[in-house]
Amino acid sequence: MILMNEIPDRFWGLFRSINRSTYIEALLRINEEYEYSNYFLSREVCLQVLEEYFVQKRLVIWQDELEDEADELLPPASRVLNWLLRAGWLRKVDDYASMTVNIVIPDYAAVMIEAFFKLSSDEEDETQIYIQNIYAILFSLKHDPRAGISLLNTAYVNTKRLNKSLQDMLHNMDKFFASLLEQKAYGELLKEHLEGYVEEIVKRSTTF
């Protein structure tokens, strides 16, 4: 199934929305809770997750497309959840047996949400994960007679992903050095370096 064919036109409204950052953060929160569930989340759980988020952030939500004046009277959690459902980022599934409303993340939305997560997170370098996977697969192919050609295909896919990750790393290095060259004085250059160094040291100290 080609996921692009499943995406509704209104789905792309998120990217031009004045509430874009709020919607993305809401999706990340729901997705985090979604990962601990078996198949779906109830509407009540989604609202609870969003209510906790809005209590922490105290954000202002501006009137957006797909909304009418009645939506502005709703609590922020209900208002955002309704917008994400209308836009197709989330899908509602009615369970008539238990008389509950469940929320699922469509496949096409899951791909985009994963991209949002990668753009906003600072997890372990993906290159190391791909390298370890490729090594483990090739080791199995060499030493395990039961290993099939599918493992080699997996190694090929991971190699392509490793190459893309290295390309991204190279592009980020180019942007970093370009920003350094834009500094007009040695003091600004030293400040740029020291701030990054101190940030890295603090980050490491919090992991122990």
C-alpha positions in Angstrom: 0.0 0.0 0.0 1.4 3.4 -1.0 0.9 5.6 2.1 0.9 8.9 0.1 -2.4 7.8 -1.4 -4.0 7.6 2.1 -3.1 11.1 3.2 -6.1 13.5 3.2 -5.5 17.0 1.8 -6.3 18.7 5.1 -3.4 16.7 6.7 -0.9 19.3 5.3 -2.7 22.1 7.1 -0.5 21.5 10.2 2.6 22.8 8.4 1.0 26.2 7.7 -0.8 26.5 10.9 -0.1 29.3 13.5 -0.4 26.5 16.1 2.0 24.3 14.3 4.5 23.8 17.2 1.6 23.1 19.6 0.1 20.4 17.4 3.5 18.8 16.8 4.2 18.7 20.6 0.8 17.2 21.2 1.4 14.5 18.6 4.7 13.7 20.3 3.1 13.4 23.7 0.3 11.2 22.4 2.8 9.0 20.4 4.9 8.6 23.5 1.9 7.2 25.4 0.9 5.3 22.3 4.1 3.3 22.4 3.2 1.8 25.7 -0.3 0.6 24.6 -1.1 -2.5 22.7 -3.2 -1.2 19.8 -4.8 2.2 20.6 -5.5 4.8 23.2 -8.8 5.7 24.6 -10.0 9.3 24.0 -9.9 9.8 27.7 -6.3 8.9 28.0 -5.4 11.2 25.1 -7.2 14.0 26.7 -5.4 13.3 30.0 -2.0 13.4 28.3 -2.8 16.7 26.6 -4.2 18.2 29.7 -1.0 17.5 31.6 1.0 19.0 28.8 -1.1 22.2 28.7 -0.9 22.6 32.5 2.9 22.6 32.2 3.1 24.9 29.2 0.2 27.3 29.6 0.1 27.9 25.8 -2.3 30.1 23.8 -4.1 28.3 21.0 -5.2 30.6 18.1 -8.3 30.0 16.0 -7.2 27.8 13.1 -8.7 26.3 9.9 -11.0 23.4 10.4 -12.3 25.2 13.5 -15.4 27.2 14.2 -16.3 29.7 16.9 -17.7 26.9 19.1 -14.3 25.2 19.2 -12.8 28.2 21.0 -15.0 27.5 24.0 -13.5 24.0 24.5 -10.7 23.2 26.9 -7.3 23.3 25.1 -6.9 19.5 25.3 -10.2 18.8 23.6 -9.7 21.5 21.1 -6.3 20.3 19.9 -7.4 16.6 19.9 -10.4 17.5 17.8 -8.3 19.4 15.3 -5.8 16.5 14.9 -8.7 14.2 14.3 -10.3 16.5 11.7 -6.9 17.0 9.9 -6.3 13.2 9.7 -3.2 13.1 12.0 -5.2 10.9 14.3 -8.2 8.6 13.6 -11.1 7.7 15.8 -12.3 4.1 16.2 -15.6 3.5 17.9 -15.8 0.4 20.1 -19.6 -0.2 20.3 -19.1 -3.3 22.5 -17.6 -1.3 25.4 -19.2 2.0 24.4 -15.8 3.8 24.2 -14.0 5.9 21.6 -10.4 4.9 20.8 -7.7 6.9 19.1 -5.2 5.4 16.7 -2.3 6.9 14.7 -2.6 6.2 11.0 0.5 4.7 9.3 1.2 7.8 7.2 1.0 10.0 10.3 3.3 7.7 12.2 6.0 8.2 9.6 5.8 12.0 10.0 5.7 11.8 13.8 8.8 9.7 13.8 10.5 12.4 11.8 9.3 15.1 14.3 10.8 13.0 17.1 14.2 12.6 15.3 14.3 16.4 14.7 13.6 17.2 18.3 15.5 14.5 20.1 19.1 14.0 21.0 19.4 10.3 21.2 22.4 8.0 20.6 24.1 8.6 17.3 22.2 6.5 14.7 25.5 5.8 12.8 26.6 3.6 15.7 23.4 1.7 15.7 23.5 1.0 12.0 27.2 0.0 12.2 26.5 -2.5 15.0 23.5 -3.9 13.1 25.5 -4.4 9.9 28.4 -6.0 11.8 26.0 -8.4 13.6 24.2 -9.4 10.4 27.5 -10.1 8.5 28.9 -12.0 11.4 25.8 -14.2 11.4 26.0 -14.8 7.7 29.5 -16.0 8.0 29.2 -18.2 11.0 25.5 -19.4 11.0 24.7 -21.9 8.2 21.0 -21.3 8.8 21.3 -17.6 7.9 19.4 -16.8 4.7 19.6 -14.2 2.0 17.0 -12.0 3.8 19.7 -11.1 6.3 21.9 -9.9 3.5 19.0 -7.7 2.3 18.7 -6.3 5.8 22.4 -5.5 5.8 21.9 -3.7 2.5 19.1 -1.6 3.9 21.0 -0.7 7.0 24.0 0.2 4.9 21.9 2.6 2.8 20.6 4.2 6.1 24.1 4.4 7.4 25.2 6.2 4.3 22.3 8.7 4.6 23.1 9.3 8.3 26.7 10.0 7.4 25.5 12.4 4.6 23.4 14.3 7.2 26.3 14.4 9.5 28.5 15.9 6.8 25.9 18.5 5.9 25.6 19.5 9.6 29.4 19.8 9.8 29.3 22.1 6.8 26.7 24.3 8.5 28.6 24.4 11.8 31.9 25.4 10.2 30.1 28.0 8.0 28.6 29.5 11.2 32.1 29.7 12.7 33.4 31.5 9.6 30.7 34.1 10.0 32.1 35.1 13.4 33.9 38.4 13.1 36.1 38.3 16.2 38.2 35.7 18.0 36.0 36.3 21.1 32.9 35.3 19.3 34.6 32.2 18.0 35.9 31.2 21.4 32.4 31.8 22.9 30.8 29.6 20.3 33.3 26.8 21.1 33.1 27.1 24.9 29.3 27.2 25.0 29.1 23.9 23.1 31.8 22.4 25.2 30.2 23.3 28.5 26.8 22.1 27.2 28.3 18.7 26.4 30.0 18.4 29.8 26.8 19.3 31.6 24.9 16.8 29.5 27.4 14.0 30.3 27.3 14.8 34.1 23.5 14.5 34.2 23.7 10.9 32.8 25.6 9.6 35.8 
